[in-house]
Amino acid sequence: MSPNSSTLQIPSAVLLFVLLASGSLLAGYKPRPWKLRAIQDYPAKLTSEGITVAVDPLFLDTLAGQVFDKDDIVTRGIMPLGVIIFNDNAFPIRLECNTIEVIQGDEHIRGIPPSDAVRQLFKGSRNILVPSMPKQALNPDALADFEFKSLEGKEIGAHSMGGGFLYLRVSPRDLRSDLSRSRVYIPDIYRLDSGSKLIFFEIELRPAIESVAPK
C-alpha cells in the first residue's frame, strides 16, 4: 500500500499549464513490446478445465522496465502483474479482472485503473499533483500503453492464448518476501458461448519469485 500524501488544491487550468510545461512529466515515453512466452516458461501457473492461467509478477524495477518505459516503476509503488491465459477449449473465455486479488494472510490487494497507475508513476518527486491531475494531463503515450497492456476487457479465443496486466499498489520494502507468501485468486472466469462460470483459480506466487535470482 502506498502512503497517503498531503495535496494542494490547484485550479485545473493552472495544473494543466504546469504539466504541459514540464517535459520530464509528459515527454519521452516510448511503448515497449510485451511478448507472451511459451506455457512451460511460466513457473507460476495452474491448469483446470482446459485452461491454464499463469501469473508473472514484475516485482523488480529491471523486470517492469523491460515491458514499460520507466526505470523506477516498483520503486514508485506500482507492480505490474501479468496474467496469461492459455485456452485449449473450443469456446472463448473472459476473465473478470476487477475481482482478481493478491492475497497474503488477511490482506487482499486488487488492481487499480491504468490511469491511476500512470498518475502515480509520473507525478514528480513532491507528490503534490496526483489527486487533482486530470486524465487529459497525463502522459498520453504512457497512458495509452498502460491501457493497451491492461487485462481489462481481454477475451481469449478458442484454442488461443492472451493476457494482460493488473497494476497493483505495493510497498517496495520486503516485496520479494511478501510475494513469496502470497497467492493470486481469480474467482470469475466465464465461457463466452454460454455465459456460464468456470472454476476459480488460486495460484501461488512463490515459484515465480524464486525463479528470479536475488540481486
N, C-alpha and C positions, 0 to 999 in steps of 0.2 A: 504494500500500500504506500502511495506517495504521501508525504506530509502536506498538510494544508499550509497555504501561504497567504499572507495578507494581500489585499488587492486595492488598487486605486480606481476610482470611478472616472474614466476618461471619455469625453464625448466621442462618438463613433467616427465622426469626420476627422477629428484630430488624430485618433488612433490609426485610422487608415492612412493618413499622411505620414505618420511616423513609421509605419511598417513599410510603406512603399519607398520611403527614403532610405531604408536600411537594406542594403544589398546583401548583408550577411544573413538576413532572415528570408528573403524572397528569391535570391538568385542562386544559380549553380547546381540545382538538384537534377541529376540525370538518372532516370529509371534504369534499374539493372534487371537482367533476366533471372527468372526463377525456374529451374529445370527440375521436373519430377524425376526421382530416381527409380530404379527397379525395386520391386516389393521386398526382395531379400536384403536390400541395402538399408532398410529402416529397422534399427534394433528394437524399438518400442512399438509393438503392433499386436493386433488381436483379430482372429477370423471367426465369423459366425454367419450362418445362413447365406453363404455365398458372397459375403462381403468381408474384406479386410480393411481395417482402419489403422493407419499408422500416425503417430504423433512425433513431431520434430521440433523440440524447443530450441530456439536460437537464444541461448541464455548467456552468451558472451558477446561483447561488442564486435569481436572479429567474425563471429558467425552471422550476426544480424547484418553486419556491414557488407557481407557477400551478396545479400539479397536486396538491401535498401541502402541508398546513397547517403549514409550518415554514420560516422565512425564512433559515436558515443550513445547509441540507442538505449542499451541496457543501463549504462551509467546514468542516463536521464530518467530511468524508471519505467521503461516500456520494454516488454519482452514479446516479440512475435512468436506465436506458437503455430507451427504448421500442422494442419490436419489433412492427411492424404487418404483418399478412398479408392480402393480397387473393387470394382463391382463385376463379379463373374456371373451375375444373373441375366435373364432375358428380359428384364424390365428396368427402367430408370429409377433412380432414388434421389432423395434430397435429405440433407441434414438440417435440423433447426439449430442454427449456430447460437442463438440468443440464450439457449438453455444449457449449453456446454459449460462445465465447471472444472476448474483445477481444485482438487480437494486435498487439504493437508490437515489432518486432525479435525478440529471444529471449524476451520476456515474454508470458505468456499469463494473462489475468485472467478468472476465472469469477465468476458471481453468487453472492451469499450469501443465505441464507434471509431472508424478510421480518422474522422475529423478531430476527435478528442486526442487521439494519439499524436497527430501532426501538431496540434496546438502545444502539447507538452514538449515535443521534441524540438520545436523551432521557436520557443518562447523567449530565447535570450537568457542571459545569466542572472537577471534580477528577479525573475519570477513574478512580474507585476502585470503583465498584459493578458495572461491566458484567459481568465473567465470572460473578459469583455471583448476578446478578439473575434470579430465577425468572420463567418466562414469565407466570405469573399476576399478577406485579407490574408488568408492562409497561403503558404507556398503552393501555387497551383499545380506544379509538376509533382511535388511530394504528395499532395492530396490525391491527385489522380492515380498515382502509383499505389498508394496505400489502399485506396478503394478498389482498384482493379485486382489486387492480390488478396483482398479480403475473402473470407469463406462465405460471407453473407450472400444469399441468393444463388449459390452454386448448385447445379444439378449434375448428377453423374449418370451418363447414359448406360444402356445395357452393354455388357462386356467392354467396359471402358474404365478409365481412371481420371481422377481430377482432385482438386482440393483448393485450399486457400489458407489464410492466416487469421487467427484471433490475435487481438492486441491486448495484452494484459498489463495492468499496473503492478509493478513489483518493487521490492527493495533490493538493490544490488548486493547488499551485505548478506553473506552466507547463502546466496541464491542457489549455488550448486548443492549445498547440504539440504536446503529446504525442498528443492525439486526432487532430490533423491528419495524423499519421504512422501512424495505426492503422487496423485493419480489423476488422470483425465476422465471425467464422467460425461458420456454422450448419451443422453436419455431418449432423444427424439430423432429417429430415422424413419422415413416414410417411403413406401412404394408410390411412384407417380402414376402407375396404371390403375391401381385400385384405391389408393389413398390410405391403405392400411399401415399400421405402425409395426415396425420390426423390433427385434430385441435390442436392448440397450448395450452399450459398450463401456467398459471400465478398464483403462489401460495404465499400467504402472509406468512412471517416467524414468525410473532408475536405469533401465538398460540404455536409454538414450543418453543420459547424463554420464554414465560410466564409459560409454564409447568415445567420449571426448577427453583426451588427456589433460590433466590439470596444467596450468601454466607453470 
